[in-house]
Amino acid sequence: MTGDVLPCFDASTMILPEDASCIITVPITLDIASNHGVIVASQREIMAKSYSVSLVDNLLQKPSMQELVKYNAILDDGRTLLDTGIIAARGQAWVELVKLSCSCEPLILELLKSRKEMSLYEDLVAAWVPAKHEWLQQRPLGQELVSGLGKTKMFSYFAFDLLFLHFGTSSEVLDHLSGASSGLVGRRHLCSIPATTVSDIAASAVVLSSKIAPGVSVGEDSLIYDSSIFSGVQIGSQCIVVGINVPGDNGKTVEETVEDSFRFMLPDRHCLWEVPLVGCIERVIVYCGLHDNPKNSLSRDGTFCGRPWKKVLHDLGIQETDLWSSTVMQDKCLWNANIFAILPYFEMLTLATWLTGLSDQKTNYLLPLWKNARRVSLEELHQSIDFTKMCIGSSNHQADLAAGIAKACINYGMLGRNLSQLCEEILQNDVSGVDMCKDFLDLCPKLQEQNSKILPKSRAYQVHVDLLRACNDEAKACELEHKVWAAVADETASAVKYGFKEYLLESPSKMSASTYQNKFDGCVDRFFHPRSVKVELPVRVDFVGGWSDTPPWSLERAGCVLNMAINLEGSLPIGTIIETTKTAGVLISDDAGNQLHIEDVTSIATPFDSNDPFRLVKSALLVTGIVHDNSLESIGLLIRTWANVPRGSGLGTSSILAAAVVKGLLQITKGDESNENVARLVLVLEQLMGTGGGWQDQIGGLYPGIKFTASFPGIPLRLQVIPLLASPQLILELQQRLLVIFTGQVSILHLNLISTKYDFRRSFLYKLFFFF
């Protein structure tokens, strides 16, 4: 089990006690511990190099300094053990937990019927700690928990090297966004932001699912989420704004809007959010200081908007009885203070300015307005939130933002956005989502016309497919999807060299005898001189970078892969033998006993049947020009292939076999058999086969050893292979530790699916490419 934490530690080294529960702890300073759970561990412990295990003596929740001292919770170094919220149960402890789970339904029904509440985490953990049993038995279901779990013990696993992120408070969220890893944080997503000349939004601010109007400023390290911010709003630094939707005037110019707009300022280090309440038409605006603790009472240095309560009451002329009823037995704190007024929108903002201490207006107008309004506390608000209305409003807001982004992408851009994902967002609006997608679909015929010179056809077709699916027209989408793959194949062929695509599309030519003489010098003669070539290649192991070599990615963006060529059982497992014959035509055979004789090679044409066992060799005859140049009019070829590798082993077998056949054909015809040319031709070959694929498999087999390969888009596609010299120590490590084992699990990669997701512009796939 785990709560609102992100732990980072090597859990594989954990040694947990048998027949017990165990809670993971980490040492933390006392100021942080005072806002969280603390474990009091026994002095008797099992010590090891990177951890220690102790029996848990007690549990403390948000303890004061006095409580930490009283219960001996402070370690020798002045820190205490923080409860990370991560719990493991083994043996008998797990059995008892499962038994309790199986019998819990009537207990939960009783709890619901009595309208009582329990803490699944705090109460459950207390059942394993005898010191908490007396307290627990007074709680709902406490006796049942003690009876079911109280016989087993709980230990504390103290992990010395654990890194710990807690997402419990607003300030912690901002700390994570602006901390050591802030460079990895995406600061703009699904948002509409004005030009820098009409707004001032800090580069470090995080804006998510929000629309910001001109005339707005946002300070450093602030977070804006699910909001519409109108002109005239100033948000300070280190602020959090959630769900704010301020009505604005869209009929005015930027200058008029900024000049005439309502002014509102949120001070530095403040939170502002807006929620709908059940049975209430208006939404309530809520605000507080970033570091306010809602549970800290007046007598315990409680604050509101960063100021002590006594100063707030004095400055604003508010009485304690205005905020807290005299009948309330709880501590007086922000949590139960009736401070948030429910009024028309701009009046609530005016009161927010007043309550945060920024208003210049006299209180004799605002104080009566606030006093006479219906007011709610945070406690009441949390019990009355209309979650359905809040979720629907958020979905419709995101749908409108997505529609605006999609429209701009289609009208002004190069379709570089993920239209499929944007459509998913748009369709969250049940009322108008489909109509918006249909409007975008009507624009598709114009896409290729407006950018025909620079927009890849595959991308335009894919956008059309995405929009058809969004409009529930699956039949037309499937029909058009074939054009996506045809376009990718054409674009790949074009990337080999100028005119290569057109060359492949030409009809086979009738060449003169002198041309045959050049191609098969010494074979076309009154005396036949047979020629034979043998090409054997290793398989490859891919370390990192796979998929960045695959079209259409590699045709539009740079790719890079680190891989290594390896033998299997001491030999080169993939190969081909190609021989010239007196008999015209091509005889193909493979190691599975399949055989095919093609009398007229000009009959070879795409598309190939996916079940054709000879489509690889046929595609090789196409890309090497043997079919189109009609080179086999008076002689023939015998082509034998083998691959002593299990099918679907994931070692690049198909591509490397294709490389062997292409290289062999180019050798026997005295063509350009350079590894770079072969790699590019195999790239086209796999598109013709219909399997898709990139360049890294054939590079892995064609070039020996370990190498780093980068590709650069263009015509031709440039490949840069950098051999890496392995040290003797690395070679020894690989020989001793690298095992290649076939598990029997066949891995046939659906490369077209990956290409589709790239054409979708799936953001996770971009990250995947660079992660691997």
MIKE-521585 format. One line per field, with one value per residue (C-alpha): residue in three letters; y, x, z. Coordinates in steps of 0.5 Angstrom, whole numbers, plus 500, padded with zeros to 3 digits. Each point is the difference from the previous one (the first is absolute). Layout:
! MIKE-521585
resn: c(ala, ...)
v: c(Y, ...)
u: c(X, ...)
w: c(Z, ...)
***
This chain:
! MIKE-521585
resn: c(met, thr, gly, asp, val, leu, pro, cys, phe, asp, ala, ser, thr, met, ile, leu, pro, glu, asp, ala, ser, cys, ile, ile, thr, val, pro, ile, thr, leu, asp, ile, ala, ser, asn, his, gly, val, ile, val, ala, ser, gln, arg, glu, ile, met, ala, lys, ser, tyr, ser, val, ser, leu, val, asp, asn, leu, leu, gln, lys, pro, ser, met, gln, glu, leu, val, lys, tyr, asn, ala, ile, leu, asp, asp, gly, arg, thr, leu, leu, asp, thr, gly, ile, ile, ala, ala, arg, gly, gln, ala, trp, val, glu, leu, val, lys, leu, ser, cys, ser, cys, glu, pro, leu, ile, leu, glu, leu, leu, lys, ser, arg, lys, glu, met, ser, leu, tyr, glu, asp, leu, val, ala, ala, trp, val, pro, ala, lys, his, glu, trp, leu, gln, gln, arg, pro, leu, gly, gln, glu, leu, val, ser, gly, leu, gly, lys, thr, lys, met, phe, ser, tyr, phe, ala, phe, asp, leu, leu, phe, leu, his, phe, gly, thr, ser, ser, glu, val, leu, asp, his, leu, ser, gly, ala, ser, ser, gly, leu, val, gly, arg, arg, his, leu, cys, ser, ile, pro, ala, thr, thr, val, ser, asp, ile, ala, ala, ser, ala, val, val, leu, ser, ser, lys, ile, ala, pro, gly, val, ser, val, gly, glu, asp, ser, leu, ile, tyr, asp, ser, ser, ile, phe, ser, gly, val, gln, ile, gly, ser, gln, cys, ile, val, val, gly, ile, asn, val, pro, gly, asp, asn, gly, lys, thr, val, glu, glu, thr, val, glu, asp, ser, phe, arg, phe, met, leu, pro, asp, arg, his, cys, leu, trp, glu, val, pro, leu, val, gly, cys, ile, glu, arg, val, ile, val, tyr, cys, gly, leu, his, asp, asn, pro, lys, asn, ser, leu, ser, arg, asp, gly, thr, phe, cys, gly, arg, pro, trp, lys, lys, val, leu, his, asp, leu, gly, ile, gln, glu, thr, asp, leu, trp, ser, ser, thr, val, met, gln, asp, lys, cys, leu, trp, asn, ala, asn, ile, phe, ala, ile, leu, pro, tyr, phe, glu, met, leu, thr, leu, ala, thr, trp, leu, thr, gly, leu, ser, asp, gln, lys, thr, asn, tyr, leu, leu, pro, leu, trp, lys, asn, ala, arg, arg, val, ser, leu, glu, glu, leu, his, gln, ser, ile, asp, phe, thr, lys, met, cys, ile, gly, ser, ser, asn, his, gln, ala, asp, leu, ala, ala, gly, ile, ala, lys, ala, cys, ile, asn, tyr, gly, met, leu, gly, arg, asn, leu, ser, gln, leu, cys, glu, glu, ile, leu, gln, asn, asp, val, ser, gly, val, asp, met, cys, lys, asp, phe, leu, asp, leu, cys, pro, lys, leu, gln, glu, gln, asn, ser, lys, ile, leu, pro, lys, ser, arg, ala, tyr, gln, val, his, val, asp, leu, leu, arg, ala, cys, asn, asp, glu, ala, lys, ala, cys, glu, leu, glu, his, lys, val, trp, ala, ala, val, ala, asp, glu, thr, ala, ser, ala, val, lys, tyr, gly, phe, lys, glu, tyr, leu, leu, glu, ser, pro, ser, lys, met, ser, ala, ser, thr, tyr, gln, asn, lys, phe, asp, gly, cys, val, asp, arg, phe, phe, his, pro, arg, ser, val, lys, val, glu, leu, pro, val, arg, val, asp, phe, val, gly, gly, trp, ser, asp, thr, pro, pro, trp, ser, leu, glu, arg, ala, gly, cys, val, leu, asn, met, ala, ile, asn, leu, glu, gly, ser, leu, pro, ile, gly, thr, ile, ile, glu, thr, thr, lys, thr, ala, gly, val, leu, ile, ser, asp, asp, ala, gly, asn, gln, leu, his, ile, glu, asp, val, thr, ser, ile, ala, thr, pro, phe, asp, ser, asn, asp, pro, phe, arg, leu, val, lys, ser, ala, leu, leu, val, thr, gly, ile, val, his, asp, asn, ser, leu, glu, ser, ile, gly, leu, leu, ile, arg, thr, trp, ala, asn, val, pro, arg, gly, ser, gly, leu, gly, thr, ser, ser, ile, leu, ala, ala, ala, val, val, lys, gly, leu, leu, gln, ile, thr, lys, gly, asp, glu, ser, asn, glu, asn, val, ala, arg, leu, val, leu, val, leu, glu, gln, leu, met, gly, thr, gly, gly, gly, trp, gln, asp, gln, ile, gly, gly, leu, tyr, pro, gly, ile, lys, phe, thr, ala, ser, phe, pro, gly, ile, pro, leu, arg, leu, gln, val, ile, pro, leu, leu, ala, ser, pro, gln, leu, ile, leu, glu, leu, gln, gln, arg, leu, leu, val, ile, phe, thr, gly, gln, val, ser, ile, leu, his, leu, asn, leu, ile, ser, thr, lys, tyr, asp, phe, arg, arg, ser, phe, leu, tyr, lys, leu, phe, phe, phe, phe)
v: c(500, 507, 507, 507, 498, 499, 496, 499, 494, 493, 496, 493, 501, 500, 494, 500, 496, 494, 500, 507, 507, 505, 507, 504, 506, 505, 505, 507, 507, 501, 506, 496, 494, 505, 500, 492, 493, 498, 493, 499, 494, 495, 501, 493, 499, 496, 504, 499, 504, 504, 499, 498, 497, 501, 499, 505, 503, 506, 504, 507, 505, 507, 500, 506, 501, 498, 494, 498, 500, 497, 494, 499, 501, 505, 496, 501, 505, 504, 497, 496, 494, 502, 496, 499, 497, 494, 493, 493, 494, 493, 493, 500, 507, 500, 494, 504, 506, 496, 497, 507, 502, 494, 501, 508, 501, 500, 504, 506, 499, 502, 505, 504, 498, 504, 506, 499, 500, 497, 501, 494, 501, 503, 495, 494, 501, 501, 493, 498, 504, 498, 507, 502, 495, 504, 506, 496, 496, 507, 501, 497, 493, 500, 494, 496, 502, 499, 493, 498, 503, 501, 494, 501, 506, 505, 502, 506, 499, 506, 501, 505, 501, 502, 506, 502, 505, 502, 503, 502, 507, 506, 502, 493, 500, 507, 497, 494, 504, 505, 496, 496, 496, 507, 499, 494, 503, 502, 507, 501, 495, 500, 508, 506, 506, 507, 503, 502, 507, 501, 495, 499, 492, 498, 494, 496, 501, 493, 501, 494, 499, 508, 506, 506, 507, 506, 505, 494, 499, 494, 500, 495, 493, 500, 495, 501, 494, 500, 507, 506, 506, 507, 506, 504, 495, 500, 493, 500, 496, 493, 500, 494, 502, 494, 500, 508, 502, 507, 503, 504, 505, 496, 506, 505, 501, 498, 508, 501, 494, 501, 507, 499, 493, 499, 500, 494, 499, 493, 501, 496, 493, 500, 495, 501, 495, 500, 494, 499, 498, 495, 504, 507, 503, 505, 497, 502, 503, 497, 503, 499, 501, 495, 498, 501, 494, 499, 496, 505, 503, 508, 498, 495, 506, 499, 504, 502, 503, 500, 505, 498, 499, 506, 504, 498, 502, 506, 503, 498, 501, 493, 497, 493, 499, 502, 494, 494, 499, 500, 493, 497, 496, 499, 504, 507, 499, 501, 494, 501, 508, 502, 505, 499, 504, 497, 507, 502, 498, 507, 502, 493, 502, 507, 497, 496, 506, 503, 493, 499, 507, 504, 504, 507, 501, 502, 494, 503, 498, 493, 498, 500, 497, 494, 500, 499, 495, 493, 497, 493, 497, 496, 494, 501, 502, 493, 496, 504, 500, 498, 496, 498, 507, 501, 495, 501, 508, 498, 495, 505, 505, 495, 499, 507, 501, 494, 502, 507, 496, 495, 506, 504, 494, 498, 507, 503, 494, 494, 495, 499, 499, 494, 501, 493, 502, 507, 497, 495, 507, 503, 494, 501, 505, 496, 506, 503, 495, 496, 506, 504, 494, 499, 508, 498, 494, 505, 503, 494, 500, 507, 497, 498, 505, 506, 496, 496, 501, 499, 496, 493, 496, 495, 505, 503, 493, 498, 507, 498, 493, 503, 505, 494, 496, 506, 500, 493, 498, 494, 497, 506, 501, 493, 501, 506, 497, 496, 507, 501, 494, 501, 508, 497, 495, 506, 505, 494, 499, 507, 501, 495, 504, 505, 497, 493, 500, 502, 494, 495, 502, 500, 494, 495, 502, 496, 501, 499, 494, 505, 502, 492, 500, 505, 498, 492, 501, 493, 497, 502, 497, 494, 496, 501, 501, 499, 505, 499, 504, 499, 505, 498, 505, 500, 501, 507, 502, 506, 504, 507, 504, 495, 503, 507, 496, 499, 504, 505, 502, 499, 504, 506, 500, 498, 493, 496, 493, 496, 493, 494, 494, 493, 493, 495, 493, 503, 501, 505, 497, 504, 500, 499, 497, 503, 496, 502, 494, 499, 499, 507, 502, 499, 494, 502, 495, 501, 496, 498, 496, 505, 501, 504, 501, 507, 499, 508, 504, 506, 497, 502, 505, 503, 500, 493, 495, 500, 492, 500, 497, 503, 507, 502, 497, 503, 507, 500, 498, 507, 504, 498, 502, 493, 499, 507, 500, 493, 498, 492, 500, 495, 497, 498, 500, 495, 503, 496, 503, 498, 502, 496, 504, 499, 503, 507, 499, 508, 500, 504, 493, 502, 507, 497, 494, 506, 503, 494, 499, 507, 500, 493, 503, 506, 496, 496, 506, 504, 505, 505, 495, 505, 498, 507, 499, 493, 503, 505, 495, 495, 506, 501, 492, 499, 506, 496, 493, 504, 498, 507, 501, 504, 500, 498, 492, 500, 505, 495, 494, 504, 503, 496, 501, 506, 506, 507, 501, 507, 502, 507, 501, 502, 497, 496, 498, 501, 494, 501, 494, 501, 494, 499, 497, 495, 500, 493, 501, 501, 494, 496, 502, 499, 493, 498, 503, 501, 494, 500, 495, 499, 499, 497, 506, 503, 507, 503, 507, 504, 506, 503, 501, 503, 505, 501, 502, 505, 503, 501, 504, 496, 504, 494, 497, 506, 499, 492, 501, 504, 496, 494)
u: c(500, 502, 497, 502, 507, 505, 506, 506, 505, 502, 494, 504, 505, 494, 500, 493, 499, 495, 493, 500, 498, 506, 500, 505, 503, 505, 503, 498, 501, 495, 496, 498, 498, 495, 496, 500, 500, 506, 502, 503, 504, 503, 507, 501, 502, 503, 506, 502, 504, 495, 494, 497, 494, 497, 493, 495, 499, 495, 497, 499, 496, 503, 503, 502, 507, 498, 497, 506, 504, 495, 500, 507, 499, 506, 507, 507, 501, 494, 496, 494, 497, 495, 494, 501, 493, 503, 498, 501, 497, 503, 498, 495, 499, 498, 495, 497, 499, 497, 495, 498, 499, 496, 495, 500, 494, 495, 504, 501, 492, 499, 505, 496, 494, 502, 503, 507, 507, 506, 507, 502, 507, 501, 495, 503, 507, 498, 497, 507, 503, 498, 501, 495, 494, 497, 499, 498, 495, 496, 500, 495, 501, 506, 498, 500, 507, 503, 497, 502, 507, 502, 504, 505, 506, 502, 507, 504, 504, 505, 503, 506, 500, 493, 498, 493, 495, 494, 494, 496, 500, 500, 507, 503, 497, 503, 506, 500, 499, 505, 505, 507, 496, 496, 503, 496, 494, 495, 498, 494, 495, 493, 500, 499, 505, 500, 506, 506, 499, 493, 501, 505, 501, 506, 504, 500, 492, 497, 493, 496, 493, 499, 498, 504, 497, 505, 501, 502, 506, 502, 506, 506, 499, 492, 496, 493, 496, 493, 498, 498, 504, 497, 504, 502, 502, 507, 502, 506, 506, 499, 493, 495, 493, 496, 493, 499, 495, 500, 494, 503, 498, 502, 497, 506, 506, 507, 501, 492, 500, 506, 498, 493, 501, 499, 507, 502, 506, 502, 506, 507, 499, 492, 495, 494, 495, 492, 495, 493, 496, 494, 493, 504, 500, 506, 507, 504, 507, 504, 507, 506, 507, 505, 503, 493, 499, 492, 500, 505, 495, 501, 503, 505, 503, 494, 501, 495, 503, 507, 498, 498, 493, 500, 503, 495, 494, 503, 501, 494, 495, 498, 498, 501, 493, 499, 504, 499, 494, 500, 497, 506, 504, 506, 506, 499, 504, 500, 497, 493, 500, 494, 504, 498, 494, 496, 498, 500, 507, 503, 498, 503, 506, 500, 499, 506, 504, 498, 501, 507, 502, 500, 494, 501, 492, 497, 498, 493, 498, 503, 499, 492, 500, 505, 495, 494, 502, 499, 507, 503, 506, 505, 497, 493, 503, 503, 493, 496, 504, 496, 505, 496, 499, 508, 502, 495, 502, 508, 498, 497, 505, 506, 495, 500, 507, 502, 495, 504, 507, 497, 497, 507, 504, 495, 500, 507, 504, 504, 495, 506, 495, 497, 493, 497, 502, 497, 493, 500, 500, 495, 495, 500, 495, 494, 496, 504, 506, 498, 498, 507, 503, 496, 501, 508, 498, 498, 506, 504, 500, 503, 506, 504, 499, 502, 507, 501, 507, 502, 495, 501, 494, 500, 499, 494, 497, 501, 497, 494, 499, 501, 494, 496, 500, 499, 493, 499, 501, 504, 499, 503, 506, 502, 499, 504, 506, 503, 502, 503, 505, 501, 502, 505, 503, 500, 503, 505, 502, 501, 505, 505, 502, 497, 495, 500, 493, 498, 505, 497, 493, 503, 498, 506, 504, 503, 507, 505, 505, 506, 496, 500, 507, 502, 495, 503, 506, 503, 493, 497, 505, 500, 503, 497, 504, 496, 501, 498, 500, 499, 498, 500, 498, 499, 494, 499, 499, 497, 502, 496, 497, 495, 494, 504, 502, 493, 497, 496, 504, 507, 497, 499, 504, 507, 501, 505, 501, 506, 500, 505, 501, 500, 502, 495, 504, 506, 498, 496, 493, 497, 502, 499, 503, 499, 502, 499, 497, 499, 493, 496, 496, 501, 500, 499, 500, 501, 502, 492, 500, 496, 502, 497, 502, 499, 500, 499, 503, 496, 494, 502, 496, 497, 496, 502, 496, 502, 500, 505, 506, 504, 498, 507, 504, 495, 500, 508, 500, 495, 505, 506, 498, 500, 493, 499, 506, 498, 507, 498, 498, 505, 503, 497, 501, 500, 499, 500, 499, 501, 499, 502, 496, 493, 495, 498, 506, 500, 508, 498, 500, 495, 504, 507, 498, 497, 507, 503, 496, 501, 507, 501, 496, 504, 506, 498, 498, 506, 495, 501, 501, 503, 496, 497, 497, 498, 497, 496, 497, 498, 496, 496, 500, 496, 495, 499, 499, 495, 503, 503, 506, 506, 508, 503, 499, 504, 505, 501, 501, 504, 505, 504, 501, 497, 498, 496, 496, 496, 496, 498, 494, 501, 501, 503, 499, 507, 503, 506, 503, 505, 504, 501, 506, 499, 505, 502, 497, 493, 501, 502, 493, 496, 503, 499, 493, 496, 495, 496, 494, 494, 494, 496, 495, 500, 501, 497, 500, 494, 504, 495, 496, 506, 500, 493, 501, 506, 495, 495, 506, 499, 504, 502, 503, 504, 503, 500, 505, 505, 499, 502)
w: c(500, 499, 501, 497, 499, 495, 503, 496, 503, 498, 503, 497, 506, 505, 505, 504, 506, 499, 503, 501, 497, 499, 498, 496, 504, 498, 505, 500, 503, 506, 496, 494, 505, 504, 494, 499, 503, 504, 502, 507, 499, 506, 502, 498, 493, 494, 497, 493, 495, 497, 504, 507, 503, 507, 503, 500, 507, 498, 495, 500, 495, 499, 507, 504, 502, 507, 498, 496, 506, 505, 495, 499, 492, 499, 498, 502, 494, 502, 494, 501, 496, 495, 498, 492, 499, 497, 504, 498, 503, 500, 503, 505, 500, 493, 501, 505, 496, 494, 505, 503, 493, 498, 506, 499, 496, 506, 504, 495, 499, 508, 499, 495, 503, 507, 495, 504, 497, 501, 497, 496, 501, 507, 503, 496, 502, 508, 500, 499, 506, 507, 503, 495, 502, 506, 495, 494, 504, 501, 492, 495, 499, 504, 504, 494, 498, 506, 500, 493, 499, 508, 501, 495, 501, 496, 498, 497, 494, 501, 493, 500, 493, 499, 496, 501, 497, 503, 497, 506, 500, 495, 501, 499, 493, 499, 503, 495, 494, 501, 503, 498, 494, 498, 493, 499, 502, 494, 501, 495, 498, 497, 501, 496, 502, 497, 496, 505, 498, 503, 506, 505, 502, 503, 496, 507, 501, 498, 496, 499, 497, 501, 495, 502, 497, 498, 505, 506, 503, 504, 505, 500, 502, 500, 498, 496, 499, 497, 500, 495, 503, 497, 499, 505, 505, 503, 503, 505, 500, 503, 500, 498, 496, 499, 497, 499, 494, 500, 495, 495, 494, 494, 495, 502, 497, 504, 502, 502, 504, 504, 501, 502, 504, 507, 504, 505, 503, 504, 504, 500, 503, 500, 498, 496, 498, 498, 501, 499, 506, 500, 500, 498, 494, 501, 501, 506, 499, 506, 501, 506, 501, 497, 507, 504, 504, 500, 506, 504, 505, 502, 507, 496, 495, 495, 494, 494, 493, 504, 506, 507, 501, 505, 495, 495, 505, 502, 493, 497, 506, 501, 506, 502, 501, 493, 498, 505, 504, 507, 500, 496, 505, 495, 500, 496, 494, 492, 499, 504, 499, 496, 496, 492, 498, 494, 496, 493, 496, 501, 507, 502, 496, 504, 507, 498, 499, 506, 504, 498, 502, 493, 500, 501, 501, 506, 504, 502, 493, 499, 508, 499, 494, 502, 507, 496, 495, 501, 502, 500, 503, 497, 504, 498, 493, 500, 502, 494, 494, 494, 497, 494, 498, 501, 496, 494, 500, 500, 494, 496, 502, 497, 494, 498, 501, 496, 494, 500, 500, 494, 496, 500, 499, 493, 498, 501, 502, 497, 504, 505, 505, 503, 497, 502, 507, 499, 497, 507, 504, 495, 501, 507, 499, 499, 497, 494, 500, 494, 496, 501, 498, 493, 499, 500, 496, 494, 500, 498, 493, 500, 504, 495, 495, 505, 502, 494, 499, 508, 503, 500, 497, 505, 505, 497, 499, 507, 502, 496, 503, 507, 498, 497, 506, 505, 495, 501, 493, 501, 493, 496, 505, 499, 492, 501, 504, 495, 496, 507, 499, 492, 502, 505, 495, 495, 504, 502, 493, 499, 506, 497, 494, 495, 495, 504, 501, 493, 498, 504, 496, 493, 496, 499, 494, 494, 501, 494, 500, 502, 506, 502, 499, 505, 505, 500, 497, 498, 500, 494, 495, 495, 505, 507, 506, 506, 506, 507, 507, 507, 505, 508, 505, 508, 503, 505, 507, 501, 506, 499, 495, 497, 496, 499, 493, 498, 494, 500, 507, 496, 494, 504, 506, 502, 503, 504, 502, 504, 498, 499, 495, 503, 498, 502, 503, 497, 492, 496, 500, 494, 493, 493, 494, 493, 493, 493, 496, 492, 501, 500, 506, 507, 505, 507, 506, 507, 506, 502, 493, 496, 493, 495, 492, 497, 492, 499, 505, 497, 503, 507, 503, 506, 505, 502, 504, 507, 500, 494, 503, 494, 501, 503, 494, 495, 503, 500, 492, 500, 504, 497, 493, 497, 499, 497, 496, 497, 501, 500, 493, 498, 506, 507, 507, 506, 507, 506, 507, 507, 507, 506, 505, 503, 496, 504, 505, 500, 497, 493, 496, 495, 498, 501, 495, 495, 501, 498, 494, 497, 501, 497, 494, 499, 501, 494, 496, 502, 503, 506, 505, 505, 507, 500, 494, 502, 506, 497, 494, 506, 503, 493, 500, 506, 498, 494, 504, 504, 507, 501, 503, 501, 499, 507, 499, 493, 503, 506, 495, 495, 504, 505, 507, 505, 496, 501, 494, 498, 495, 497, 496, 492, 493, 501, 507, 503, 505, 504, 503, 506, 502, 508, 502, 506, 505, 502, 507, 496, 495, 506, 504, 494, 499, 507, 501, 494, 498, 494, 502, 496, 504, 495, 500, 493, 500, 493, 500, 497, 497, 497, 506, 503, 494, 501, 507, 497, 495, 505, 503, 507, 505, 504, 494, 499, 507, 499, 494, 504, 506, 497)
***
